[in-house]
């Protein structure tokens, strides 16, 4: 219990520096999961936005920032974690038809509406992906609401500094160092190499090779499923334009992960009622949230409406719980940072 309380206190700590953006949280979490799966070898360094949260991943100890919480885990050297049940016809994930219907419907909608955008964009490596996101934060106790406009310019090939904003605050994110990797990729060449078959996409993100004609997903551990969910959520949340077929495959693959579920009657940032998809991650400690929060879809067309997430802050020595509702207002491919379309 004391460890959980300490984690909560750390999440609420404000160093007076820009908060971690989703991509950075995701990269740290990815390194945590990669360390868990990699064995006893040394782990590459991890880059962070906040200097006060520089974290080393060495030996059997792994540290990650997940949903605003600094999580420390001691790896079990006996293996990489419990093996999750594969999504077979008799498993709970297959019996929960609603989430498969929602995500397969979202895939169908994406195929019908994103082909033209995918073909028209094809950003060059030296360009930037501009996104404009609207975020509404609601105090769960008082109902008070604040609205933020976040504008990001992400370097396509990560060779140039990117401008990142989170809840109204912005900062320059420097290119990764040689021993660092960034997820999700923005460059067209890397994205085009990802499979557009959902099973093969899962195997690719899990760093596995197909085991037979059926591309079996059996034997994937909880930790690896968690890594796959993080990568899929990162793609869907942070990459506004993809090569044809990749977004539908990502939706379908997300629906095949054990622990992904549908939640009806969820309001989006514009007040529309939709059906949400979220992930119960068995590898996280109590109180920690999986990356991506809730993806909200129109219950009839399955068009994507936006995200729902939560965070906590300390105001006047009191803990304040906030609900975040957000949506992508616009995106474009531009030639330099801070250039608006």
N, C-alpha and C positions, 0 to 999 in steps of 0.2 A: 504493500500500500504506500509506503514511504517513497519508493521509487517512482510510482505513478504521480504522486504529489509533486515530486521534484521535477518530473517531466512537464507537468502542467505549469509550474512556476517558470521553467525555462521558456516554454512557449509564449508566456505573457511578458517575457523580458523585452524591453525596448532599448536597443543600444543607440538610438538616435541616427541610425543609418538606414538606407533603403532596404525594404523587406525582400526576401527571396522571391523571385518570380517562379511560375509554374515549371518552366524548363529547368531551372536550377534545382528546385526540389526534386524534380524527376530524375535529374542526372545523379544526385546524391543517392536517391533510393535505388537507382539502377546499379550503382557501384556497390551498395550494401548487398543487394541480391546476387550480383555477380561474385562478390567475395564469398558469400555463403556457398555458392555452387562451385567455386573454383578450386577448393582444397586449401592446402597450407601455404601456397606460394604467395609472394608479396603482391600487394594490390597497387595498381596505379594511383597516383595522386588524384584528388578530387578538387575541382575549382569551385569556389563559392562567391556569391555576391558580397556577403557580409564578412569583413575581415575577422570579426569577433567569433564567427562560427566556422573557423578553419578546422577541418576534421581529418584525422589520419585513419586510414584503414590498413591495419597491419595484423598479422598473426590471426588469432582466433577471435579478435574483438572487431565488431563492425558497428559503425555509427552512421545514421542517416537522418535527414530532415524530412519528415513525412507530415504533410498537412499543417506545417507550422510547429511541429513538435520535434525536438532533437531526441531521437530514439537510439539507445545503445543496446546491442544484442551480443550475447556470447554464443559463438557458433558451436554446435554440437559436432565434434570431430568424428562421430560415428557415421555421419552421412549428411546429405543435403536436405534432410527434412522428410516429413511424412509424404508418402505418395498419394496423390489425390485420385479418386475414382474417375476413370475416363468417361466422357459424355456418351454413354451407350444408351440404347433404347430403354433400358430398365433403370437408369440412374435418375436422381431427382432433377438434375438440370434439364433432361429431356422431357420429364413429366411436366415441368413448368413451361407449358406451351406458350404462355403469354409473352414471355421475354423473347422467345424465338420468333413469334409472330411480329412483335414490334421491330426487332432488329432486322429481320428479313424484309419487312415492309420498308424500313429506312434504307436498306440496300437497294431495293427496287426503285424507290423515289430518287436516290442518288444517281442510279444508272440513267434515269429518264431526264434528269435536270442538270447534271454536272458534266456531261460529255463535251458540250460546246466550250464551257469555261476551261476545262482541262486542256483541250486542244489549242485554245487561244492564248493561254498563259505561257507555259514552258519557259520559266524564268532562266536567265543566264546566271552563271556562277558569280559574276561580278555585280549583280543587282541585289535589291532588297525586297523583302515581302513586308508590305505595309498592312497593318490591321488596326481597325478602330472598334473598340469594345465598350459597351455601355454596361455599367455595374450598379445595381441598387443594393444597398446594405440596410437591413431592417433590424432594429433592436428588438429581440424576442420578448423583452419584458415590457417596454414602453410603446413599441410600435413605431418609434421615430425612424425616419428614412433619410438616407443620404444617397445621392447619385454621383457617380464618377464617370469620367470619360478617359479611357486608357488608349493611347496610341503607341504602337510598337513599330520599329523598323528593324527587322532581323536580317542580317547578312546571309545571303543564300548559301554560300560555301564556308561561312564562318571565318573568312580571312580578314574581315574588317570589323571594327567595333559596332555593336548593335545598340540601338536605343530601346530600353525596356521600361515600361510603366506598370505599376501595381497600385490600385486604389488611389490614383491621382498623383503618385510620386514617381519620378523618372530618374534614370541613371544610365551611364554608358556601361555596357557589358563588353569586356575585352575578348578577343578571339581566344579559343582554347589553346593550351600549350601542346607540345608534341606528344606527350604521353596521356593526353586526355581525349575522350570522345564525347560527342554531343548527341543527345536524342531529344526530340525526333530530328531527322535530317530535313533540310529545306531544299537541297539541290536536286534538280530533276534527274540527273544521272543515277544517284543513289536510290531515289524513290522508284525509278523505273525498274530497278533490279529486284524490288520486293515482289513476291508472288501475288497474283490476283485470285488465286484459289484459296479459300479461307483455311483449309486444313494445312496446306503447304505454307501459308503465311504464319500460322501458329508455330509450325516446326522450325521455320526460319528464325522467328523471334525467340524461340526457345533454344536456339543453337543446336538443333537436332536435324538428322537427315531422315527422309522417309524410310520407314521400315516395312517395305512391301507395297503391293499395288493399292492397298486401301489407305495408305498414309496414316497408320494407326497412331492415336494420341495416347495410348495406354502407357503407364509408367511415368507420366509427368508428375513431378512432386508439387506440393502446395506452393513452395517457394518459387518454382519455375512458372507455375500458373500465375502467381502474383506478378512476376516479372513480365510475362506476356501481356497481362491486363494493363500494367503500367505503360508498356510500349504502345499498345493499341489506343489507350486513352490519350497518350501524348500525340499520336498521329492525328486522331480525330479532333483534339482540342486545339492544337497549336499549328497545324498545317492547313491553311484555308483552301489550297488548290493542290490536287494530286493528279498523277497520270491516270488515264481512263481505267476504271475497274478497281483501283486500289481502295478507294473509300468504301464502295460496296463490300469488298472482301473484308475490310476491317470491321465493318458492322456485323457481318455474318460470323466472323471469327470471334468477336466479343460475345456473341450469343452462345458460343460453344464452351465457354469457360465455366467450370463449376463455381457456384457462388454468385453468379450474375443473376439479378432478379428484376422484375418489373414492379413498379409502385404506381398505382393509379391516382388520379385526382391531385396532381401537382401543379401549382401555379408557376408560370414563368415570369420574367421581368416585366412583361407587358400585361400581366393579369390574365393571360389565357390559361385554360385548364388543359393539361396534357397528361401523358403517361411517362413516367421516368424510368430509366434503367440505371442501376447502381450495382456495386460489387461488395459483397461481404468477404473481406480478406482474412482468412484464418491465420495468417502469419503475423498480423499486427497485434500489439497489446490492446487491452481494453481502453476505449476512449479515443484511439487513433483512427483516422479516416483514410480510406484508400484514395489514391490519386485519381482525380477526375470528378469526384462527387457524383452528382446526378445529371445524366443526359436526359433532357425533356423533349418529347416528340408529340406532334399532333396525333390525337388518338384515332383519327380517321385516315388521313393521308400519310402519316408517319414522317412528315417533313420535320427536320430538326428545328426546335424552337430556341434552345439555349441551355444554360447550365444552372444548377442549384448547388451551393456549397455552404459551408459554415466556418466561422472562425471566432476566436475569443480574444478580447483585449482587456486591459486593466485601466479603469478610469476612476480617479479619486479613491484608489485602493480597493475598488470593487470590481469583481469579474463581470464582464458584460458579454453575453452571447449574441452573436450577429449571424443572420442569414444572408447569404450573398446570392443574388439572382443576376445573371448576366447573359448577354447575347452579342454576337458579332454583327456590328452595324454595317461595316464595309471592309473590303480588302482590295489590294492592288499590287502590281509589280512596278517598282520604281527604280530609278538609276542611282539614287544616293539617299543616305539617312536624312531624316527630317524633310524630305521632299513629299508633298502631298499630291495625290492624283488629281 
